[in-house]
Amino acid sequence: MQHKQKFPYLVGSKWTAHAEVDGWRHFQVTNRKNQGIWVFAEMVASCDPKVRFWLNAKLLKDKTLWQAGWRSLQEQSAMTTRPSRDH
């Protein structure tokens, strides 16, 4: 039986960082690397292909660090200031 691949749509996905990374906030995943149980994503700044780094793909699920898609500052602040639905 074949194992389900973690993060099957990782390569090509676009992300917005909540904090600037080397002066940029918008990144695209250009490569992935599987190392044992870990999956790593190579992030490349959308406006400067010289800015690139690897991170554990699991961190992309942390909404305090990353948002899927490219978001404007206004969209990003609106999403972080919404009231929590947890009662």
C-alpha positions as CSV (number, residue, x, y, z in Angstrom):
1,M,0.0,0.0,0.0
2,Q,1.4,3.4,-1.0
3,H,1.7,6.1,1.6
4,K,-0.2,9.4,1.0
5,Q,2.2,12.2,0.1
6,K,2.4,15.0,2.5
7,F,1.9,18.5,1.0
8,P,1.0,17.2,-2.5
9,Y,0.5,20.7,-4.0
10,L,3.4,22.3,-2.4
11,V,5.5,23.2,-5.5
12,G,4.1,26.2,-7.2
13,S,2.1,27.4,-4.2
14,K,2.2,31.1,-3.3
15,W,2.5,32.4,0.3
16,T,2.5,35.7,2.2
17,A,4.8,36.0,5.2
18,H,3.3,38.0,8.2
19,A,6.8,39.5,8.8
20,E,9.2,40.5,6.0
21,V,11.9,38.0,5.2
22,D,15.0,39.7,3.7
23,G,12.8,42.7,2.8
24,W,10.0,40.7,1.1
25,R,6.6,39.2,2.0
26,H,5.5,37.3,-1.1
27,F,7.1,34.0,-1.9
28,Q,6.5,31.0,-4.1
29,V,7.6,27.4,-3.5
30,T,9.9,26.3,-6.3
31,N,11.2,23.0,-4.9
32,R,10.5,20.4,-2.2
33,K,12.8,18.0,-0.4
34,N,11.8,15.0,1.6
35,Q,14.1,14.0,4.4
36,G,12.8,11.2,6.5
37,I,9.5,12.3,8.1
38,W,10.2,15.9,7.2
39,V,9.2,17.9,4.1
40,F,11.1,21.1,3.3
41,A,10.0,23.8,0.9
42,E,12.3,26.1,-1.1
43,M,10.8,29.6,-0.9
44,V,11.8,32.2,-3.5
45,A,10.8,35.9,-3.2
46,S,8.4,36.8,-6.0
47,C,10.1,40.1,-6.8
48,D,13.7,39.0,-6.2
49,P,14.7,35.4,-7.3
50,K,18.1,35.9,-5.5
51,V,16.2,35.8,-2.1
52,R,15.6,32.1,-1.4
53,F,15.6,29.8,1.6
54,W,14.4,26.4,2.8
55,L,11.9,25.9,5.6
56,N,10.1,23.0,7.1
57,A,6.8,22.9,5.1
58,K,4.9,22.3,8.4
59,L,5.5,26.0,9.3
60,L,3.4,27.0,6.3
61,K,0.4,25.7,8.3
62,D,1.1,28.2,11.1
63,K,-1.3,31.1,10.3
64,T,0.6,33.4,12.6
65,L,3.6,33.1,10.3
66,W,2.2,32.5,6.8
67,Q,-1.0,32.9,4.7
68,A,-1.7,30.9,1.5
69,G,-1.8,33.1,-1.6
70,W,-0.4,36.6,-2.1
71,R,-2.2,39.1,0.3
72,S,-2.0,42.8,0.5
73,L,-1.1,44.5,3.8
74,Q,-4.7,45.5,4.1
75,E,-6.0,42.0,3.5
76,Q,-3.5,40.6,5.9
77,S,-4.4,43.0,8.7
78,A,-8.1,42.4,8.1
79,M,-7.6,38.7,8.6
80,T,-5.6,39.1,11.8
81,T,-8.0,41.5,13.4
82,R,-11.2,39.4,12.9
83,P,-12.8,38.4,16.2
84,S,-12.2,34.8,17.1
85,R,-15.0,32.4,16.7
86,D,-13.9,30.4,19.7
87,H,-16.4,30.9,22.6
